[in-house]
Amino acid sequence: MIPAPRQSLLDRLSAAWHRREVALKAFSFAVVGLVNSVVDFGVFSIGYYAFGWPIIAANTMAWVVAVSGSYVLNAKITFAHESGRKLGLRRYFGFALSQLAGFLGNTATVWCLVELLHVPAWAAKVAAIAVSFAINFSLSHFLVFRVPRAGGDEVG
């Protein structure tokens, strides 16, 4: 038997999960992002170090693989209600474009903080991750995986 305070927490988490609150979605999105960051790093490392690919080719392949995995996990888990757990080519390309916007925001943040404000690169990268998370989650939540309209005209 679960003690009352823990049960209450479990009940609240379960209710929040079923209501699909934004904070819970953001947490799920972050966990998916963490998993896909590992995938990104792994694919990049294999391409660059093991296969000797040029750095841009290795980075591009890593980004494509990570974004594809991120789309599948977010469609099936984070935004399951909005997507109906279905994958769609149009939504995939919308997701990839939103992630590209996050990548550009990340790159611009790092560059500006390091080159213009002389912030240490590691600190700039931490700030850039926060910026790209905000961009990526916002675009995914409000555009890519928005709640289908009453008419049901939202297709994958």
C-alpha positions as CSV (number, residue, x, y, z in Angstrom):
1,M,0.0,0.0,0.0
2,I,1.3,3.5,-0.9
3,P,1.3,6.0,2.0
4,A,-1.2,8.9,1.6
5,P,1.2,11.7,0.7
6,R,2.9,9.6,-2.0
7,Q,-0.5,8.5,-3.3
8,S,-1.7,12.1,-3.5
9,L,1.4,13.0,-5.5
10,L,0.9,10.0,-7.8
11,D,-2.7,11.0,-8.3
12,R,-1.8,14.6,-9.1
13,L,0.9,13.4,-11.6
14,S,-1.5,11.0,-13.2
15,A,-4.2,13.7,-13.5
16,A,-1.6,16.2,-14.9
17,W,-0.5,13.5,-17.4
18,H,-4.0,13.0,-18.5
19,R,-4.7,16.7,-18.8
20,R,-1.4,17.0,-20.7
21,E,-0.4,20.2,-18.9
22,V,2.3,22.4,-20.5
23,A,4.8,21.9,-17.7
24,L,4.6,18.1,-18.0
25,K,4.9,18.4,-21.8
26,A,8.0,20.6,-21.4
27,F,9.5,18.0,-19.0
28,S,8.8,15.2,-21.4
29,F,10.1,17.3,-24.3
30,A,13.3,17.9,-22.3
31,V,13.8,14.2,-21.6
32,V,13.3,13.3,-25.3
33,G,15.8,16.1,-26.1
34,L,18.3,14.6,-23.7
35,V,18.0,11.2,-25.3
36,N,18.3,12.7,-28.7
37,S,21.3,14.7,-27.7
38,V,23.1,11.5,-26.9
39,V,22.0,10.1,-30.3
40,D,23.3,13.3,-32.0
41,F,26.6,13.1,-30.2
42,G,27.0,9.3,-31.0
43,V,26.1,9.6,-34.7
44,F,28.4,12.6,-35.0
45,S,31.3,10.8,-33.3
46,I,30.9,7.7,-35.4
47,G,30.7,9.7,-38.6
48,Y,33.6,12.0,-37.8
49,Y,36.0,9.7,-35.9
50,A,35.2,6.2,-37.2
51,F,34.3,7.0,-40.8
52,G,36.4,10.1,-41.3
53,W,33.5,12.2,-42.7
54,P,34.0,15.9,-42.9
55,I,32.8,17.7,-39.8
56,I,29.8,19.4,-41.6
57,A,28.7,16.1,-43.1
58,A,29.0,14.3,-39.7
59,N,27.1,17.1,-37.9
60,T,24.4,17.2,-40.5
61,M,23.8,13.5,-40.5
62,A,23.8,13.5,-36.7
63,W,21.2,16.3,-36.7
64,V,18.9,14.6,-39.2
65,V,19.0,11.3,-37.2
66,A,18.4,13.1,-33.9
67,V,15.6,15.2,-35.2
68,S,13.9,12.2,-36.8
69,G,14.1,10.3,-33.5
70,S,12.9,13.3,-31.6
71,Y,9.9,13.7,-33.9
72,V,8.9,10.0,-33.4
73,L,9.3,10.2,-29.6
74,N,7.5,13.5,-29.3
75,A,4.7,12.5,-31.5
76,K,4.2,9.2,-29.6
77,I,4.8,10.5,-26.1
78,T,5.0,14.2,-25.4
79,F,2.3,15.3,-27.9
80,A,0.5,12.0,-28.1
81,H,-2.9,13.6,-27.5
82,E,-2.4,16.2,-30.2
83,S,-0.9,13.8,-32.8
84,G,-3.1,10.9,-32.0
85,R,0.2,9.0,-31.7
86,K,0.3,9.1,-35.5
87,L,3.3,10.1,-37.6
88,G,2.9,12.3,-40.7
89,L,5.3,13.6,-43.3
90,R,3.9,17.1,-43.2
91,R,4.2,17.3,-39.5
92,Y,7.7,15.7,-39.6
93,F,8.9,18.5,-41.9
94,G,7.2,21.1,-39.8
95,F,9.0,19.6,-36.7
96,A,12.3,19.5,-38.5
97,L,11.9,23.2,-39.5
98,S,11.0,24.2,-36.0
99,Q,14.2,22.3,-34.7
100,L,16.2,24.2,-37.4
101,A,14.9,27.4,-35.9
102,G,16.1,26.2,-32.5
103,F,19.5,25.3,-33.9
104,L,19.9,28.8,-35.5
105,G,18.8,30.4,-32.2
106,N,21.3,28.3,-30.3
107,T,24.1,29.2,-32.7
108,A,23.3,32.9,-32.7
109,T,23.3,32.9,-28.9
110,V,26.6,31.1,-28.5
111,W,28.2,33.4,-31.1
112,C,26.8,36.6,-29.6
113,L,27.7,35.8,-26.0
114,V,31.2,34.6,-26.8
115,E,32.2,37.0,-29.6
116,L,30.4,40.2,-28.5
117,L,30.1,39.9,-24.7
118,H,33.2,37.7,-24.1
119,V,31.3,35.2,-22.0
120,P,33.1,31.8,-21.5
121,A,32.1,29.4,-24.3
122,W,30.8,26.7,-21.8
123,A,28.5,29.3,-20.2
124,A,27.4,30.6,-23.5
125,K,26.5,27.1,-24.6
126,V,24.4,26.5,-21.5
127,A,22.5,29.7,-22.2
128,A,22.2,28.7,-25.8
129,I,20.7,25.3,-24.8
130,A,18.0,27.2,-22.8
131,V,17.3,29.5,-25.8
132,S,17.0,26.6,-28.2
133,F,14.8,24.6,-25.8
134,A,12.4,27.6,-25.5
135,I,12.3,28.0,-29.3
136,N,11.9,24.3,-30.0
137,F,9.3,23.6,-27.4
138,S,7.3,26.7,-28.2
139,L,7.2,25.9,-31.9
140,S,6.4,22.3,-31.3
141,H,3.7,23.0,-28.8
142,F,2.0,25.9,-30.6
143,L,2.5,25.1,-34.3
144,V,3.7,21.5,-35.0
145,F,1.6,19.6,-32.5
146,R,-1.2,22.0,-31.9
147,V,-4.5,20.6,-30.7
148,P,-6.7,19.5,-33.6
149,R,-9.5,21.9,-34.4
150,A,-13.1,20.8,-33.7
151,G,-13.7,20.2,-37.4
152,G,-10.9,17.6,-37.3
153,D,-9.1,19.1,-40.3
154,E,-5.6,18.7,-38.7
155,V,-3.7,15.9,-40.5
156,G,-0.3,14.5,-40.1
